[in-house]
Amino acid sequence: MPSIFDRWRLISKPSVTNIYIQGDASTQVLNLTATELYQTQDNLRAVVDFLSNSLAQLPLKVYVRDDETKRRRDRDSVAAKLLWKPNDYMTQFEFVRGLITEYYVYGAVYVWVVPSTKSASGWDLHIIPTNWVISSQKATPYKTASIRVCAQNNGEAVDMPMEEIVPFKTYSPGHPGGYVSPISSLRQTLLEQVESGKFRRQLWRSSGRLNAQIVRPKDVQPWDEPTKTRWIESFREAWGSGGSKAGKIPLMEDGMEIKPFSTSFKESEWSQSVVLSREAVAAAYRVNPSLIWHSNTQTYASAKDNARALYADCLGPDIQMLQQRINAFLLPMIGAEPNIYVEFDLTEKLKGSFEERASILQSAVGGPWLTRNEARADNNLPPIEGGDELIVPLNVTAGGQASPQDTQGDAYDYPGVDNQAKDIKPCGCKSCKESEIRIKGKSSKEDDEKVKDVLDKFFKRQAKSIIAKIGADSSDFWDSERWDKELKEDLEPVLIKIADKHGIETAELLESEYSTALTRAYLSKASEMRAQKINEGTYKKLLADLEEDEPDAAHVFEVRENTSGALAKSAAGSIASFAISEATNQAISDGAPRVVGKIVEKEWVTGENARPSHQAMNGERVPIDADFSNGQHWPGEDIGDPEESCGCNCTTEVIITST
């Protein structure tokens, strides 16, 4: 077998490949390779590049595990040096981006681990493009013994043993040793996009740029065929694409008329096909399309949640796969110690939001967590004398507030804690009144009554059906799908009206415009979640009642109707808090004058008879785009633990102050 150097030289002769789509589109697309589809299909390219760049942005760090609770960053081992500079022509970012791009396009990628006398680590890593692998020899159905590699259109075929290769593969059902490209399921969708593009080009290349037809009166002298042909050719030469009169209004003779017509993209469903193509490509890679393409239904809150889900739900499986294969296969090949491992640093994504990162760390440690010199080093400033002491204010004890100036920090969930944020109020002077705006996200009595009316009617209708079934000893008395759907449909129009009212009022106060369309998707989901939680509460109470010696389902529904006022106030208050927060965020995005250059925060206002954890949060103030310490964007938000939202009558107050 040739040496490693000779094999690399033989494989890597340069080549250039140009890709064009021409001729019959169906034949071309169905026969295009994965690389060619990636090069020519914009939706596919957008998704793959977005994901590969997002993953490569995460630093791949090496750690030494001393025991189960202690670990330290490693910068000097062979593994650390190799991953910092994988070879003499790529950085870590470029290497990870290239590796994951090959993986997303082909469903597999091979990394060649090569000894090197020139690198600091003594090793080099080279990505072998998957389309260079022309065949493989199987040791077992599960394991490949070697691969035959040859650069496209150049080089010589070389057999490479798998002892030198670390493969990263998807799973192919029925072929455990193979792999499958995500693109294989997209060929029909991509074919439709090529056909639609071909159709649009044909429209633009047509001779008549007017999208019209010329009509001759039936009572004029008929044309003979040569005259008709000459007229058509002269018209196309003058007014067609590139003609001397293209774009001008033609003067018609002999009573001829121009009657416009059009084949609209709406009628051909072109715009819908684009959306479907984007959604299909995004679905193949488990990414939310709104992260890449703008969506009219996306709200500020949903955009923030989608960005968080990118690294948890979308890239999370691939991050875990890369870490495990590097730890299990690559590190042993280069002689790394068993207690050395690699991990992507997800905290790097939090550095874009200092407030969020600081809030998370402060909540985790329960107090001040950064010395002055550590903060100076983070901002590339030299240390100062005495700056290594961790400052703890004299009025702070364990479980208290982290700093007397921390008006944006988290309130800790201890009953009786006095969060100082609620004591910071303007003095009432003219200057304070002019420099501060407070907007209460509190539902009105009319809002509460509208929601209560919906719940009362629903409980009566529900009771009539369910009590009859229980009386007939029916074991399947509960139909959650039906009740959730009905209550959601009843609640949604009422909650939309409440949100629109408070959102528009807030926008007018901030001298901004409020887009109600951006809120529809959230309000639909919020109505669905609220309906599910209310019905879940009813179902649990019915089950508990059935275990009694003398069950009384009618009494259960009487109690539910008696509590409908509290449930309604909770739902309406949550939507009002959402609306003022959303309107404020829209005003910030639009550059409204009353928020530009201002400090924009929101404050938790505890309601009557609040649960102890919410009492402790009274006055907690955070930036407008941050979560409160219980993980909610506003009181009563229908996410996370139901114990944090069900029956909550707390409200939000947006506070805008001058810098």
C-alpha positions as CSV (number, residue, x, y, z in Angstrom):
1,M,0.0,0.0,0.0
2,P,1.4,3.5,-0.8
3,S,2.5,5.7,2.0
4,I,0.1,8.2,3.6
5,F,1.8,11.1,1.7
6,D,1.6,9.4,-1.6
7,R,-2.1,8.5,-1.1
8,W,-2.9,12.1,-0.3
9,R,-1.0,13.3,-3.3
10,L,-2.8,10.9,-5.6
11,I,-6.2,11.7,-4.2
12,S,-6.1,15.4,-4.1
13,K,-5.2,16.4,-7.7
14,P,-7.2,19.6,-8.3
15,S,-10.4,19.7,-10.3
16,V,-13.0,22.3,-11.2
17,T,-16.7,21.4,-11.8
18,N,-19.3,23.8,-13.2
19,I,-23.0,23.0,-12.8
20,Y,-25.7,24.1,-15.1
21,I,-29.4,23.3,-15.2
22,Q,-30.6,23.0,-18.8
23,G,-32.6,20.8,-21.0
24,D,-35.4,18.7,-19.5
25,A,-35.7,19.7,-15.9
26,S,-37.2,16.4,-14.7
27,T,-34.3,14.4,-16.1
28,Q,-31.7,16.9,-14.8
29,V,-32.9,17.2,-11.2
30,L,-33.6,13.6,-10.7
31,N,-30.1,12.8,-11.9
32,L,-28.3,15.6,-10.1
33,T,-25.9,14.6,-7.3
34,A,-26.4,15.8,-3.8
35,T,-23.5,18.3,-4.3
36,E,-25.1,19.7,-7.5
37,L,-28.5,20.1,-5.8
38,Y,-26.7,22.0,-3.0
39,Q,-25.0,24.2,-5.5
40,T,-28.2,25.0,-7.5
41,Q,-31.2,25.0,-5.1
42,D,-31.3,28.2,-3.0
43,N,-33.7,26.8,-0.3
44,L,-31.5,23.8,0.3
45,R,-28.4,25.9,0.3
46,A,-29.9,28.4,2.8
47,V,-30.9,25.6,5.3
48,V,-27.6,23.7,5.1
49,D,-25.4,26.9,5.4
50,F,-27.5,28.2,8.3
51,L,-27.2,25.1,10.3
52,S,-23.6,24.3,9.5
53,N,-22.5,27.9,10.4
54,S,-24.7,27.9,13.6
55,L,-23.0,24.7,14.8
56,A,-19.5,25.7,13.8
57,Q,-19.9,28.9,15.7
58,L,-19.9,26.8,18.9
59,P,-16.3,26.4,20.3
60,L,-15.3,22.7,20.5
61,K,-13.4,22.6,23.8
62,V,-11.3,19.9,25.4
63,Y,-11.7,19.1,29.2
64,V,-10.0,16.9,31.7
65,R,-12.3,15.1,34.1
66,D,-10.6,14.7,37.6
67,D,-13.7,13.2,39.2
68,E,-17.4,13.3,38.9
69,T,-17.7,16.9,40.0
70,K,-14.4,18.4,38.9
71,R,-13.2,19.2,35.4
72,R,-10.7,21.7,34.0
73,R,-10.2,23.2,30.6
74,D,-7.3,21.6,28.6
75,R,-5.3,23.7,26.2
76,D,-2.0,21.8,26.0
77,S,-2.8,18.2,25.2
78,V,-2.6,16.6,21.8
79,A,-6.4,16.6,21.5
80,A,-6.6,20.3,22.3
81,K,-3.9,21.3,19.9
82,L,-5.4,19.1,17.1
83,L,-8.9,20.4,17.4
84,W,-7.7,24.0,17.7
85,K,-5.8,23.6,14.4
86,P,-7.0,20.4,12.6
87,N,-4.6,20.9,9.7
88,D,-2.3,23.5,8.0
89,Y,-5.1,25.1,5.9
90,M,-8.2,25.2,8.2
91,T,-9.3,26.7,11.5
92,Q,-11.5,24.8,13.9
93,F,-14.6,26.8,12.6
94,E,-13.8,26.0,9.0
95,F,-13.2,22.3,9.8
96,V,-16.5,21.8,11.7
97,R,-18.4,23.8,9.1
98,G,-17.0,21.7,6.3
99,L,-17.6,18.4,8.2
100,I,-21.2,19.2,9.1
101,T,-21.9,20.5,5.6
102,E,-20.8,17.2,4.1
103,Y,-22.9,15.4,6.7
104,Y,-26.0,17.4,5.9
105,V,-25.6,17.1,2.2
106,Y,-24.6,13.5,1.9
107,G,-25.7,12.0,5.2
108,A,-22.1,10.8,5.8
109,V,-18.6,12.3,6.0
110,Y,-15.2,10.7,6.5
111,V,-12.3,12.3,8.5
112,W,-8.8,11.0,7.7
113,V,-6.6,11.0,10.8
114,V,-3.0,11.4,9.6
115,P,0.3,11.5,11.6
116,S,2.2,14.8,10.9
117,T,5.7,16.0,11.8
118,K,4.8,19.6,11.1
119,S,1.8,20.2,13.3
120,A,2.0,21.1,17.0
121,S,-0.2,18.1,17.8
122,G,1.6,15.6,15.7
123,W,-1.6,14.8,13.8
124,D,-3.7,16.3,10.9
125,L,-7.4,15.9,10.2
126,H,-8.6,15.9,6.6
127,I,-12.2,15.8,5.4
128,I,-12.6,13.3,2.6
129,P,-15.5,14.5,0.5
130,T,-18.2,11.8,0.4
131,N,-18.5,11.9,-3.4
132,W,-14.8,10.9,-3.6
133,V,-15.7,7.6,-2.0
134,I,-16.4,5.4,-5.0
135,S,-16.7,2.0,-3.2
136,S,-16.3,0.3,0.1
137,Q,-15.3,-3.1,1.3
138,K,-17.4,-4.5,4.2
139,A,-15.9,-6.5,7.0
140,T,-19.4,-7.3,8.3
141,P,-22.9,-5.9,7.4
142,Y,-22.3,-3.4,10.2
143,K,-18.7,-2.4,9.7
144,T,-16.6,-1.2,6.7
145,A,-13.1,-2.6,6.4
146,S,-11.8,0.0,3.8
147,I,-13.0,2.6,1.4
148,R,-11.8,3.4,-2.1
149,V,-11.2,7.1,-2.7
150,C,-10.7,9.0,-5.9
151,A,-11.1,12.8,-6.6
152,Q,-13.7,13.6,-9.2
153,N,-12.4,13.6,-12.7
154,N,-8.8,13.5,-11.5
155,G,-6.4,11.5,-9.3
156,E,-6.1,7.8,-8.9
157,A,-8.3,5.4,-6.9
158,V,-6.7,4.6,-3.5
159,D,-7.8,2.0,-0.9
160,M,-7.8,3.5,2.7
161,P,-8.2,1.2,5.8
162,M,-10.9,2.3,8.3
163,E,-8.3,2.2,11.0
164,E,-7.2,5.6,9.7
165,I,-10.8,7.0,9.2
166,V,-13.4,8.3,11.6
167,P,-16.8,8.2,9.8
168,F,-19.8,10.3,10.7
169,K,-23.0,8.7,9.3
170,T,-26.7,8.9,9.4
171,Y,-28.6,5.6,9.7
172,S,-30.1,3.9,6.7
173,P,-33.1,1.6,7.6
174,G,-32.4,-1.9,6.4
175,H,-28.7,-1.2,5.8
176,P,-27.0,-0.7,9.2
177,G,-23.6,-0.1,7.6
178,G,-24.8,2.4,5.1
179,Y,-26.2,6.0,5.2
180,V,-28.9,8.1,3.6
181,S,-28.8,11.7,2.6
182,P,-31.6,14.0,3.8
183,I,-31.7,15.3,0.2
184,S,-33.0,12.0,-1.1
185,S,-36.5,12.8,0.2
186,L,-36.5,16.3,-1.3
187,R,-35.9,15.5,-5.0
188,Q,-39.5,15.8,-6.0
189,T,-39.9,19.1,-4.1
190,L,-36.8,20.5,-5.7
191,L,-37.9,19.4,-9.1
192,E,-41.1,21.5,-8.7
193,Q,-38.9,24.5,-7.9
194,V,-36.8,24.0,-11.0
195,E,-40.0,23.7,-13.1
196,S,-41.5,26.8,-11.6
197,G,-38.3,28.8,-12.3
198,K,-38.4,27.5,-15.9
199,F,-42.0,28.6,-16.2
200,R,-41.2,32.2,-15.0
201,R,-38.2,32.5,-17.4
202,Q,-40.5,31.5,-20.3
203,L,-42.9,34.2,-19.4
204,W,-40.2,36.9,-19.4
205,R,-38.7,35.6,-22.6
206,S,-42.1,35.7,-24.4
207,S,-42.3,38.2,-27.3
208,G,-45.1,40.2,-25.8
209,R,-44.0,42.0,-22.7
210,L,-47.5,43.5,-22.3
211,N,-49.1,40.1,-21.2
212,A,-51.8,40.9,-23.8
213,Q,-53.4,39.6,-26.9
214,I,-54.1,41.5,-30.1
215,V,-57.6,41.2,-31.6
216,R,-58.6,42.1,-35.2
217,P,-62.3,42.9,-35.9
218,K,-64.1,40.1,-37.8
219,D,-65.5,42.4,-40.4
220,V,-62.2,43.7,-41.8
221,Q,-60.4,42.3,-44.8
222,P,-58.9,38.9,-43.9
223,W,-55.1,38.5,-43.9
224,D,-53.5,35.9,-46.0
225,E,-50.9,33.8,-44.3
226,P,-47.7,35.6,-45.5
227,T,-49.2,39.0,-44.4
228,K,-50.1,37.6,-41.0
229,T,-46.6,36.1,-40.6
230,R,-44.8,39.3,-41.6
231,W,-46.9,41.4,-39.2
232,I,-46.3,39.1,-36.2
233,E,-42.6,38.9,-36.9
234,S,-42.2,42.7,-37.2
235,F,-44.3,43.3,-34.1
236,R,-42.1,40.8,-32.1
237,E,-38.9,42.4,-33.4
238,A,-40.0,45.9,-32.4
239,W,-41.9,45.2,-29.1
240,G,-40.4,41.9,-28.0
241,S,-37.5,41.3,-25.6
242,G,-34.5,43.5,-26.8
243,G,-36.7,45.2,-29.5
244,S,-36.3,48.9,-30.3
245,K,-39.8,49.7,-29.0
246,A,-39.8,47.2,-26.0
247,G,-41.8,48.7,-23.2
248,K,-43.5,51.3,-25.2
249,I,-47.2,51.6,-26.1
250,P,-47.9,50.3,-29.7
251,L,-50.2,52.2,-32.0
252,M,-52.8,49.8,-33.6
253,E,-54.5,50.2,-37.0
254,D,-57.4,48.7,-38.8
255,G,-59.6,48.6,-35.7
256,M,-57.2,46.1,-33.9
257,E,-57.3,46.1,-30.1
258,I,-55.0,45.1,-27.3
259,K,-56.7,43.1,-24.6
260,P,-54.6,42.4,-21.6
261,F,-54.5,39.0,-19.9
262,S,-52.2,37.4,-17.4
263,T,-51.3,34.1,-15.9
264,S,-50.8,35.2,-12.3
265,F,-48.4,33.4,-10.0
266,K,-51.3,33.2,-7.5
267,E,-53.3,31.1,-10.0
268,S,-50.3,28.9,-10.8
269,E,-49.8,28.6,-7.0
270,W,-46.2,29.7,-7.4
271,S,-46.0,31.6,-4.1
272,Q,-47.5,28.7,-2.2
273,S,-45.1,26.2,-3.8
274,V,-42.2,28.4,-2.7
275,V,-43.4,28.3,0.9
276,L,-44.0,24.5,0.7
277,S,-40.6,24.0,-0.7
278,R,-39.0,25.9,2.1
279,E,-41.0,24.1,4.7
280,A,-40.2,20.7,3.2
281,V,-36.5,21.4,3.1
282,A,-36.6,22.8,6.7
283,A,-38.5,19.8,7.9
284,A,-35.9,17.4,6.5
285,Y,-33.3,19.1,8.7
286,R,-35.6,19.6,11.7
287,V,-35.3,23.4,11.7
288,N,-38.1,26.0,12.0
289,P,-38.4,27.8,8.7
290,S,-39.1,31.2,10.4
291,L,-35.5,31.1,11.7
292,I,-34.2,31.4,8.1
293,W,-37.1,33.1,6.2
294,H,-39.3,35.9,7.5
295,S,-42.8,34.9,8.5
296,N,-45.7,37.3,8.9
297,T,-47.1,35.2,11.8
298,Q,-44.0,35.4,13.9
299,T,-44.1,37.4,17.1
300,Y,-41.1,38.7,19.1
301,A,-41.7,36.1,21.7
302,S,-42.0,33.2,19.2
303,A,-38.8,34.4,17.5
304,K,-36.9,34.3,20.8
305,D,-38.2,30.8,21.6
306,N,-37.4,29.6,18.1
307,A,-33.8,30.8,18.5
308,R,-33.5,28.9,21.8
309,A,-35.0,25.8,20.2
310,L,-32.3,25.8,17.5
311,Y,-29.6,24.5,19.8
312,A,-31.9,22.4,21.9
313,D,-34.2,20.6,19.5
314,C,-32.7,21.1,16.1
315,L,-28.9,21.0,16.5
316,G,-29.0,19.2,19.8
317,P,-28.9,15.6,18.3
318,D,-26.2,16.5,15.9
319,I,-24.1,18.1,18.6
320,Q,-24.4,15.0,20.7
321,M,-23.5,12.8,17.8
322,L,-20.4,14.7,17.0
323,Q,-19.2,14.8,20.6
324,Q,-19.7,11.1,21.1
325,R,-18.0,10.0,17.9
326,I,-15.0,12.3,18.6
327,N,-14.8,11.1,22.2
328,A,-15.3,7.4,21.4
329,F,-13.2,7.1,18.2
330,L,-11.0,10.1,17.4
331,L,-9.4,10.7,20.8
332,P,-8.3,7.0,21.3
333,M,-6.7,7.1,17.8
334,I,-4.4,9.9,18.7
335,G,-3.6,8.4,22.1
336,A,-5.6,10.8,24.4
337,E,-6.0,9.9,28.0
338,P,-9.3,8.2,29.1
339,N,-10.3,11.2,31.2
340,I,-10.0,13.7,28.3
341,Y,-13.2,14.5,26.4
342,V,-14.5,17.2,24.1
343,E,-17.7,19.2,24.4
344,F,-19.3,22.0,22.4
345,D,-19.6,25.2,24.5
346,L,-23.3,26.2,24.2
347,T,-22.8,29.1,26.7
348,E,-21.1,30.9,23.8
349,K,-24.5,31.6,22.3
350,L,-25.5,33.4,25.5
351,K,-22.8,36.0,25.1
352,G,-25.0,37.9,22.6
353,S,-27.3,38.7,25.5
354,F,-25.3,39.8,28.6
355,E,-28.4,40.4,30.7
356,E,-29.7,36.9,30.0
357,R,-26.3,35.3,30.7
358,A,-25.8,37.3,33.9
359,S,-29.3,36.5,35.1
360,I,-28.8,32.7,34.5
361,L,-25.5,32.6,36.3
362,Q,-26.7,34.8,39.2
363,S,-29.7,32.6,39.7
364,A,-27.5,29.5,39.7
365,V,-25.1,30.7,42.3
366,G,-27.4,32.8,44.5
367,G,-25.3,35.9,44.7
368,P,-22.5,37.9,43.2
369,W,-20.4,35.7,40.9
370,L,-17.8,37.9,39.2
371,T,-14.8,39.8,40.6
372,R,-13.8,43.1,39.3
373,N,-10.6,41.7,37.6
374,E,-12.6,38.9,36.0
375,A,-15.0,41.5,34.6
376,R,-12.1,43.6,33.4
377,A,-10.4,40.6,31.7
378,D,-13.7,39.8,30.0
379,N,-13.5,43.3,28.5
380,N,-9.8,43.1,27.6
381,L,-8.7,45.4,30.4
382,P,-5.7,44.9,32.7
383,P,-6.3,43.8,36.3
384,I,-6.2,46.3,39.2
385,E,-4.9,46.0,42.7
386,G,-7.5,44.5,45.1
387,G,-9.7,43.5,42.2
388,D,-9.7,39.8,42.9
389,E,-12.0,40.1,45.9
390,L,-15.6,39.1,45.4
391,I,-17.7,42.1,46.5
392,V,-20.7,41.3,48.6
393,P,-22.8,44.3,49.7
394,L,-23.3,44.7,53.5
395,N,-27.1,44.5,53.2
396,V,-27.0,41.2,51.4
397,T,-27.4,37.8,53.1
398,A,-27.7,34.3,51.6
399,G,-30.8,34.0,49.6
400,G,-31.2,37.8,49.3
401,Q,-30.7,40.2,46.4
402,A,-27.3,40.0,44.7
403,S,-26.8,43.8,44.6
404,P,-28.6,46.9,45.9
405,Q,-28.3,48.3,42.4
406,D,-29.6,45.1,40.8
407,T,-33.0,46.5,39.7
408,Q,-33.1,44.0,36.8
409,G,-31.9,40.9,38.7
410,D,-33.8,37.9,39.7
411,A,-35.8,37.7,42.9
412,Y,-35.1,34.5,44.7
413,D,-38.0,32.1,45.4
414,Y,-38.0,32.4,49.2
415,P,-41.2,33.4,51.0
416,G,-40.8,36.7,52.8
417,V,-37.8,38.0,50.7
418,D,-38.1,41.8,50.2
419,N,-37.1,42.4,46.6
420,Q,-35.8,46.0,46.7
421,A,-36.8,46.5,43.1
422,K,-40.4,47.2,44.2
423,D,-39.2,50.0,46.4
424,I,-37.5,52.0,43.6
425,K,-40.3,54.4,42.6
426,P,-40.1,57.9,41.2
427,C,-40.2,60.7,43.8
428,G,-43.1,62.4,42.0
429,C,-41.3,65.5,40.9
430,K,-41.9,67.0,37.5
431,S,-38.6,65.6,36.2
432,C,-39.4,62.0,37.2
433,K,-42.9,62.2,35.7
434,E,-41.5,63.4,32.4
435,S,-38.7,60.8,32.2
436,E,-40.7,57.7,33.1
437,I,-43.6,55.9,31.4
438,R,-45.5,53.1,33.2
439,I,-48.0,50.9,31.3
440,K,-50.1,48.4,33.3
441,G,-50.8,45.1,31.7
442,K,-54.0,44.5,33.7
443,S,-57.3,43.3,32.3
444,S,-60.4,45.4,32.8
445,K,-63.6,44.2,34.5
446,E,-65.2,44.0,31.1
447,D,-62.4,41.8,29.8
448,D,-62.8,39.4,32.8
449,E,-66.6,39.2,32.3
450,K,-66.3,38.4,28.6
451,V,-64.0,35.4,29.4
452,K,-66.2,34.4,32.3
453,D,-69.3,34.3,30.1
454,V,-67.5,32.0,27.7
455,L,-66.4,29.6,30.5
456,D,-69.9,29.6,32.1
457,K,-71.6,28.6,28.9
458,F,-68.9,26.0,28.2
459,F,-69.1,24.4,31.7
460,K,-72.9,24.1,31.3
461,R,-72.6,22.5,27.9
462,Q,-69.9,20.2,29.1
463,A,-71.8,19.2,32.3
464,K,-74.9,18.2,30.4
465,S,-72.9,15.8,28.2
466,I,-70.6,14.3,30.8
467,I,-73.1,13.9,33.7
468,A,-75.3,11.9,31.4
469,K,-72.4,9.6,30.3
470,I,-71.3,9.1,33.9
471,G,-74.9,8.3,34.9
472,A,-75.0,5.6,32.2
473,D,-71.8,4.1,33.6
474,S,-69.8,4.9,30.5
475,S,-66.1,4.2,31.0
476,D,-65.1,6.6,28.2
477,F,-67.0,9.6,29.5
478,W,-64.2,12.0,28.7
479,D,-63.2,13.2,25.2
480,S,-60.3,15.5,25.7
481,E,-59.8,16.2,22.0
482,R,-63.4,17.4,21.6
483,W,-63.5,19.5,24.8
484,D,-60.1,21.1,24.1
485,K,-61.1,22.0,20.5
486,E,-64.5,23.4,21.6
487,L,-63.1,25.5,24.4
488,K,-60.2,26.8,22.3
489,E,-62.6,27.9,19.6
490,D,-64.8,29.7,22.2
491,L,-61.9,31.4,23.9
492,E,-59.8,32.5,20.9
493,P,-62.0,35.3,19.5
494,V,-62.5,36.8,22.9
495,L,-58.7,36.7,23.8
496,I,-57.9,38.2,20.4
497,K,-60.2,41.2,21.1
498,I,-58.6,41.7,24.6
499,A,-55.1,41.5,23.2
500,D,-55.8,43.9,20.3
501,K,-57.4,46.5,22.7
502,H,-54.4,46.6,25.1
503,G,-51.8,46.3,22.3
504,I,-53.3,49.2,20.3
505,E,-53.6,51.4,23.5
506,T,-50.0,50.7,24.3
507,A,-48.8,51.5,20.8
508,E,-50.7,54.8,20.8
509,L,-49.1,55.7,24.1
510,L,-45.6,54.9,22.6
511,E,-46.4,56.7,19.3
512,S,-46.1,53.5,17.4
513,E,-48.1,51.2,15.2
514,Y,-49.3,47.8,16.5
515,S,-49.5,44.9,14.1
516,T,-52.3,42.6,15.2
517,A,-51.4,40.1,12.5
518,L,-48.1,39.3,14.2
519,T,-50.0,38.1,17.3
520,R,-52.5,35.7,15.7
521,A,-50.3,32.6,15.8
522,Y,-49.4,33.1,19.5
523,L,-53.0,33.9,20.5
524,S,-54.2,30.7,18.8
525,K,-51.6,28.6,20.6
526,A,-52.3,30.4,23.9
527,S,-56.1,29.7,23.6
528,E,-55.3,26.1,22.9
529,M,-53.0,25.7,25.9
530,R,-55.4,27.6,28.2
531,A,-58.3,25.3,27.1
532,Q,-56.2,22.2,27.7
533,K,-55.2,23.3,31.2
534,I,-58.8,24.2,32.2
535,N,-60.1,20.9,30.9
536,E,-57.3,19.0,32.5
537,G,-58.3,20.5,35.8
538,T,-61.9,19.5,35.3
539,Y,-61.0,16.0,34.4
540,K,-58.8,15.5,37.5
541,K,-61.6,16.7,39.7
542,L,-64.0,14.3,38.1
543,L,-61.7,11.4,38.5
544,A,-61.2,12.3,42.2
545,D,-65.0,12.5,42.6
546,L,-65.5,9.1,41.1
547,E,-63.3,7.6,43.8
548,E,-65.6,8.9,46.5
549,D,-68.3,6.7,48.1
550,E,-71.0,8.9,46.7
551,P,-69.8,10.5,43.6
552,D,-71.5,13.7,42.5
553,A,-70.4,15.0,39.1
554,A,-73.0,17.7,39.2
555,H,-71.4,19.2,42.3
556,V,-68.0,19.2,40.5
557,F,-69.4,21.3,37.7
558,E,-71.1,23.6,40.2
559,V,-67.7,24.2,41.8
560,R,-66.1,24.8,38.3
561,E,-68.7,27.4,37.5
562,N,-68.1,29.1,40.8
563,T,-64.4,29.4,40.0
564,S,-64.9,30.5,36.5
565,G,-64.4,34.1,37.6
566,A,-60.9,33.4,38.8
567,L,-60.1,31.4,35.7
568,A,-61.3,34.2,33.5
569,K,-59.4,36.8,35.3
570,S,-56.2,34.7,35.0
571,A,-56.7,34.2,31.3
572,A,-57.6,37.8,30.5
573,G,-54.8,39.2,32.7
574,S,-52.2,37.0,31.0
575,I,-53.3,38.1,27.5
576,A,-53.3,41.8,28.6
577,S,-49.7,41.4,29.9
578,F,-48.7,39.7,26.7
579,A,-50.2,42.5,24.6
580,I,-48.4,45.4,26.3
581,S,-45.1,43.5,26.2
582,E,-45.6,42.6,22.5
583,A,-46.6,46.2,21.6
584,T,-43.6,47.5,23.4
585,N,-41.3,45.1,21.6
586,Q,-42.8,46.1,18.3
587,A,-42.3,49.8,19.2
588,I,-38.6,49.1,19.9
589,S,-38.3,47.2,16.6
590,D,-39.9,50.1,14.7
591,G,-37.7,52.7,16.4
592,A,-40.6,54.5,18.1
593,P,-39.5,57.9,19.6
594,R,-40.7,57.2,23.1
595,V,-38.6,54.1,23.5
596,V,-35.4,54.9,21.5
597,G,-32.5,55.4,23.8
598,K,-34.5,54.5,26.8
599,I,-34.3,51.8,29.5
600,V,-37.3,49.5,28.8
601,E,-38.1,47.0,31.5
602,K,-41.1,45.0,32.8
603,E,-42.0,44.4,36.4
604,W,-43.9,41.6,38.1
605,V,-46.9,42.9,40.1
606,T,-48.3,40.3,42.5
607,G,-52.1,39.8,42.6
608,E,-54.4,39.1,45.5
609,N,-53.9,35.9,47.5
610,A,-50.9,35.0,45.3
611,R,-48.9,31.7,45.9
612,P,-45.8,32.2,48.0
613,S,-43.4,32.0,45.1
614,H,-45.2,34.8,43.3
615,Q,-45.4,36.9,46.5
616,A,-41.6,36.7,46.6
617,M,-41.5,37.9,43.0
618,N,-43.4,41.1,43.6
619,G,-41.5,44.0,42.1
620,E,-39.1,41.8,40.3
621,R,-37.9,43.9,37.3
622,V,-36.1,42.5,34.2
623,P,-35.4,43.8,30.7
624,I,-38.4,43.8,28.4
625,D,-37.1,40.8,26.3
626,A,-35.9,38.7,29.3
627,D,-37.7,36.0,31.3
628,F,-38.8,36.5,34.9
629,S,-37.0,34.2,37.4
630,N,-39.7,31.5,37.1
631,G,-39.1,31.2,33.4
632,Q,-42.2,33.1,32.2
633,H,-42.2,36.1,29.9
634,W,-45.3,37.5,31.7
635,P,-47.6,36.3,34.5
636,G,-50.0,33.4,33.5
637,E,-48.0,32.5,30.4
638,D,-49.1,29.1,29.3
639,I,-45.7,27.4,29.2
640,G,-43.8,25.2,31.6
641,D,-45.1,24.1,34.9
642,P,-49.0,24.6,35.2
643,E,-48.4,25.4,38.9
644,E,-46.8,28.7,37.7
645,S,-49.7,29.8,35.5
646,C,-53.0,28.2,36.5
647,G,-55.1,30.6,38.4
648,C,-52.4,33.3,38.5
649,N,-53.8,36.8,38.8
650,C,-50.5,38.6,38.9
651,T,-49.9,41.3,36.2
652,T,-47.1,43.0,34.4
653,E,-46.1,46.7,34.3
654,V,-43.9,48.0,31.5
655,I,-41.5,50.7,32.8
656,I,-39.7,53.0,30.4
657,T,-37.1,55.4,31.9
658,S,-34.6,57.8,30.4
659,T,-30.9,56.7,30.4
